[in-house]
Amino acid sequence: MTYDAFYPGALWLDTAGRPIQAHGGSVIFDNGKFYWYGENKEFTRGDGAVWHWGVRCYSSTDLYNWTDEGLIIPPDTEDPASPLHPRSMVDRPHILYNRRTGKYVCWLKIMRPDGTQASTVLTADALLGPYTIVRTGLMPLGMSAGDFDLAAASDGKGYYYFERVHSETICADLTDDYTDVTGYYSTHFPHHEGPPFVREATAHFMRRGKHYLLTSGTTGYKPNPSEAAVADTWHGPYTVLGNPHRGDESDTSFHSQISSVFKVPGKRDLYIALADRWIPDHMEWDYREYKKEYQKHFDPDFEGEVRDPGWLGDRQVDTSRARYVWLPIRFEGEIPVIRWRDRWTLDEFE
């Protein structure tokens, strides 16, 4: 099948006719091609046996039609203790190219059995790999580090935005080789009452000298309202602008969770919000109904009965069927706005 437009929420096939598996993903424009990489969930069918099957990458020349380039980071099926073992809870790969070292640097979030979250860092000489682990079990700044994004300034300096689990958002400077943090950091969006208000799924982008962060709340694979914030510098302070998803009566970011934002080269002002619809078979999810249940679950002083809100990306969720919701970001002054589109094309934008 050949595509000539984006169809948010619809099944998206690669050029070989197979469902694209690049969840929690990002797009890089490299050497004249687009590359889309993310979590391969093809075997994550809700039986608890497989959380991921490596990081898969696709290439394209038009952003509509994608050719499978294979597993750029394969699972380690031999070592159950490896952070890359299929049962390891690997999420949200992000890759930066380091001009100083000539390396592609990939960070992975690893959710561990004890509830803490750590990072595994890999490097490669080429975007498509092979990648070699250089750090594992990394607790940046001594913190349990959840969903994150990596970004680099025009001078090559790197930054790491992450959720300090169930607490706040951190912006940390990366070392020159992008494989660790320097120790300098700033804190943002404190939500000491815990989920669902704590911000995760952080996506950073820049526009006209301003820094933007798009985040979701914390409700596992079930969707919730997004939030946009803007600042003049990498470390802020950030001003919260509210929910960018206009007309979303479900309060679920159009039943999706943003993973990253991509500025389309050659277009004057076109940014695409890349998002996952993790559970497309359960569109009846009502965030407003379950919000209080999440609050009870994380309130140490609550003594009553707590209904299970299905938090933390339950292993029993079939994410092999997850879909993608790619939508254009428009701006009202400095405020990013995302509206629903059943179909849209790049040609609609200058």
C-alpha positions in Angstrom: 0.0 0.0 0.0 1.2 3.5 -0.9 0.2 6.5 1.2 -0.3 10.1 0.1 -1.4 11.5 3.5 -1.5 11.0 7.2 -4.5 9.2 8.7 -4.2 9.6 12.5 -5.4 6.6 14.5 -5.6 4.3 11.5 -3.5 1.2 11.0 -0.2 2.3 9.4 1.7 -0.3 7.3 5.3 -0.2 6.1 6.2 -0.7 2.5 6.2 -4.5 2.9 2.6 -4.4 4.2 3.4 -5.0 7.9 2.2 -2.8 10.8 4.8 -0.3 11.7 6.4 -1.0 15.1 8.1 2.2 16.3 6.2 3.1 19.5 7.3 5.9 21.9 9.3 7.0 18.9 11.0 9.9 17.3 11.9 11.0 13.8 15.4 12.1 12.7 16.3 13.7 9.3 19.8 12.3 8.5 21.7 12.4 5.2 18.7 13.3 3.1 16.3 10.7 4.6 13.8 10.5 7.4 14.3 7.9 10.1 11.6 6.8 12.5 12.6 4.6 15.4 10.9 3.3 18.5 9.9 0.4 20.6 9.1 -2.8 18.7 6.0 -4.2 20.3 5.1 -6.8 17.7 5.2 -9.7 20.3 3.8 -7.7 23.3 0.4 -9.3 23.2 -0.7 -8.9 26.8 0.4 -12.3 28.2 3.3 -10.9 30.2 6.0 -12.8 28.3 7.4 -9.9 26.2 7.6 -6.2 27.0 9.6 -5.3 24.0 11.5 -6.9 21.1 14.2 -4.3 20.6 14.3 -0.9 18.9 13.1 -0.9 15.3 13.9 1.8 12.7 12.2 2.8 9.4 13.3 5.1 6.6 11.3 7.4 4.3 11.7 10.1 1.8 8.2 11.6 2.2 7.1 10.9 5.9 4.1 8.9 4.6 5.7 5.6 3.3 8.2 3.8 5.6 10.7 1.0 4.7 11.7 -1.3 7.5 15.4 -1.0 8.3 15.3 -3.7 10.9 16.2 -3.9 14.6 18.9 -1.3 15.3 19.0 -2.5 18.9 18.0 -6.1 19.1 16.7 -7.8 22.3 19.1 -9.9 24.3 17.3 -13.2 24.5 20.1 -15.0 26.2 20.6 -13.0 29.5 17.5 -12.6 31.7 19.5 -10.0 33.7 20.2 -7.8 30.6 18.4 -4.5 30.3 17.7 -5.5 26.8 16.0 -8.9 27.7 12.5 -9.1 26.2 10.9 -9.1 29.7 12.9 -6.0 30.7 10.6 -3.0 30.7 12.4 -0.9 28.0 10.6 2.3 27.0 11.1 5.4 24.9 14.4 5.3 23.0 15.9 8.7 22.1 18.9 9.2 19.9 21.2 12.2 19.5 24.1 12.6 17.1 27.2 14.0 18.8 29.2 16.1 16.5 32.2 16.1 18.9 32.6 12.3 19.0 30.9 11.3 15.8 28.7 8.9 17.7 25.0 8.3 17.8 24.0 8.1 21.4 20.8 6.3 22.5 19.2 6.5 25.9 16.6 3.9 27.1 14.3 4.1 30.1 14.2 0.8 32.1 11.5 0.2 34.6 12.8 -2.1 37.3 11.0 -4.7 39.4 11.6 -2.7 42.6 9.6 0.3 41.1 12.6 2.5 40.4 13.5 3.6 36.9 17.0 3.8 35.5 18.7 4.5 32.1 20.7 2.4 29.7 23.0 4.3 27.3 24.3 2.9 24.1 26.5 4.4 21.3 27.0 3.6 17.6 29.1 4.9 14.7 26.0 4.9 12.4 22.3 5.7 13.0 21.3 2.1 12.1 23.9 0.6 14.4 25.2 -1.6 15.7 24.9 -0.1 19.2 27.0 -1.0 22.2 26.0 -0.5 25.8 28.3 2.0 27.6 26.2 2.5 30.7 23.5 0.6 32.4 21.6 1.0 35.7 22.3 4.8 35.5 20.4 6.8 38.1 21.1 10.3 36.8 21.6 12.8 39.6 20.8 9.9 42.0 17.2 10.1 40.9 14.7 7.5 39.6 14.4 8.8 36.0 11.2 8.1 34.0 10.0 9.2 30.6 12.4 11.7 29.0 13.6 13.5 25.9 17.1 14.4 24.6 17.8 17.7 22.8 20.9 19.6 21.6 21.6 23.3 21.1 23.1 24.7 17.9 26.5 24.7 19.6 26.3 21.0 20.4 25.5 21.2 24.1 23.1 18.4 25.1 20.1 18.5 27.5 18.1 15.7 29.1 14.5 16.3 30.2 13.0 13.6 32.4 10.3 12.8 34.9 11.7 12.4 38.4 9.3 9.6 39.0 6.1 10.6 40.6 7.5 14.0 41.6 8.6 16.6 39.1 10.3 17.4 35.8 14.1 17.7 35.6 16.2 19.5 32.9 19.8 18.2 33.3 22.9 19.2 31.2 24.5 16.3 29.4 28.3 15.6 29.4 30.2 16.4 26.3 29.8 12.9 25.0 26.1 12.8 25.8 26.4 9.5 27.9 25.9 11.0 31.3 24.8 14.2 33.2 27.1 16.8 34.5 25.4 17.5 37.8 23.9 20.8 36.8 20.1 20.7 36.6 16.8 22.6 37.2 13.4 21.5 38.4 10.0 22.2 37.0 6.3 21.3 37.4 6.4 19.9 41.0 3.4 17.7 41.7 4.0 16.3 45.1 0.5 14.9 45.3 1.7 12.3 42.8 0.0 10.8 39.7 -2.1 11.5 37.7 -0.8 15.1 37.9 2.9 14.4 37.6 4.2 15.2 34.1 5.7 12.4 31.9 6.2 11.7 28.2 8.2 14.9 27.9 8.7 16.2 24.4 10.9 19.3 23.8 11.1 21.5 20.7 12.2 25.0 19.8 10.3 27.6 17.8 11.4 31.2 17.2 13.9 31.2 20.1 11.3 29.8 22.5 11.6 26.4 24.3 8.5 24.3 24.4 7.7 21.2 26.5 4.6 19.0 25.8 3.9 16.5 28.5 1.2 14.0 29.6 -0.1 13.1 33.0 0.7 9.8 34.6 -1.9 7.2 34.0 0.0 4.3 32.5 -1.1 3.3 29.0 -4.5 5.0 29.5 -4.6 8.5 28.0 -5.0 11.8 29.8 -4.9 15.5 29.1 -1.6 16.9 27.7 0.0 20.1 28.9 2.2 22.6 27.1 4.7 25.0 28.6 7.1 27.6 27.2 10.4 29.2 28.3 13.0 31.6 27.0 15.9 29.3 28.0 16.7 25.5 28.2 16.3 25.6 32.0 13.3 27.9 32.1 11.5 29.0 34.1 8.6 27.4 32.2 5.2 29.0 31.9 2.3 26.5 31.7 0.0 27.2 28.7 -2.6 24.6 29.3 -3.9 21.7 27.2 -2.9 22.0 23.5 -5.5 19.5 22.3 -8.4 21.8 21.3 -11.9 20.3 20.9 -10.9 17.1 22.8 -14.1 16.4 24.7 -12.8 13.1 26.0 -10.0 14.8 27.9 -7.6 12.1 26.6 -5.4 14.0 24.1 -7.5 12.4 21.3 -6.9 9.0 23.0 -3.2 9.2 22.6 0.1 10.1 24.4 2.7 12.3 22.7 6.1 10.8 22.4 8.0 13.5 20.5 7.7 16.6 18.3 9.4 16.8 14.8 10.1 20.0 12.9 9.6 19.2 9.2 12.6 20.5 7.2 11.7 22.6 4.2 8.5 23.8 5.8 8.4 27.3 7.3 6.4 26.5 10.5 5.3 22.9 10.5 5.8 20.8 13.6 4.3 17.4 14.0 3.2 15.9 17.3 4.0 12.2 17.2 1.8 10.2 19.6 0.8 6.6 20.4 -2.7 5.3 20.8 -1.7 2.5 23.1 -5.0 0.8 23.6 -7.1 1.5 20.5 -9.7 -1.2 21.4 -10.7 0.7 24.5 -11.7 4.2 23.4 -14.4 4.4 26.2 -11.7 5.3 28.8 -12.9 8.3 30.8 -10.0 10.2 32.4 -12.3 12.3 34.6 -13.9 9.2 36.2 -10.6 7.6 37.1 -8.6 10.7 38.2 -9.7 10.4 41.8 -8.8 6.7 41.9 -5.3 7.6 40.8 -5.1 10.2 43.6 -6.2 7.6 46.2 -3.7 5.0 45.0 -0.8 7.3 45.6 -2.0 8.9 48.8 -0.3 7.2 51.7 -2.9 8.7 54.1 -6.0 7.3 52.3 -7.5 4.4 54.2 -10.5 3.5 52.1 -11.0 1.1 49.3 -9.1 1.9 46.1 -10.4 0.8 42.7 -7.5 -0.4 40.5 -7.0 2.4 37.9 -4.9 0.2 35.7 -1.8 2.4 36.1 1.9 1.8 35.3 1.5 0.3 31.8 0.3 -3.1 33.0 2.1 -6.1 31.5 -1.2 -7.5 30.5 -1.9 -4.8 28.0 -1.7 -5.9 24.3 0.4 -3.1 22.8 1.2 -5.0 19.6 -2.0 -3.4 18.3 -1.1 0.2 19.3 -1.7 2.9 16.6 -0.1 6.2 15.9 -1.7 9.7 16.0 0.4 12.2 14.1 -1.1 15.7 14.1 0.2 19.1 13.0 0.9 21.7 15.7 -0.4 25.2 14.8 0.2 28.3 16.9 -1.9 31.1 18.2 0.8 33.6 19.1 3.1 31.5 21.2 0.5 29.0 22.2 0.7 25.5 20.5 -2.6 24.1 19.3 -3.4 20.6 18.2 -6.7 19.9 16.5 -8.1 16.6 15.3 -7.7 15.7 11.6 -9.0 12.5 10.0 -6.6 13.1 7.1 -4.0 15.7 6.4 -1.0 16.3 4.1 2.2 18.2 4.1 1.1 20.2 1.1 -1.4 22.0 3.3 1.5 23.9 4.9 4.0 26.3 3.5 
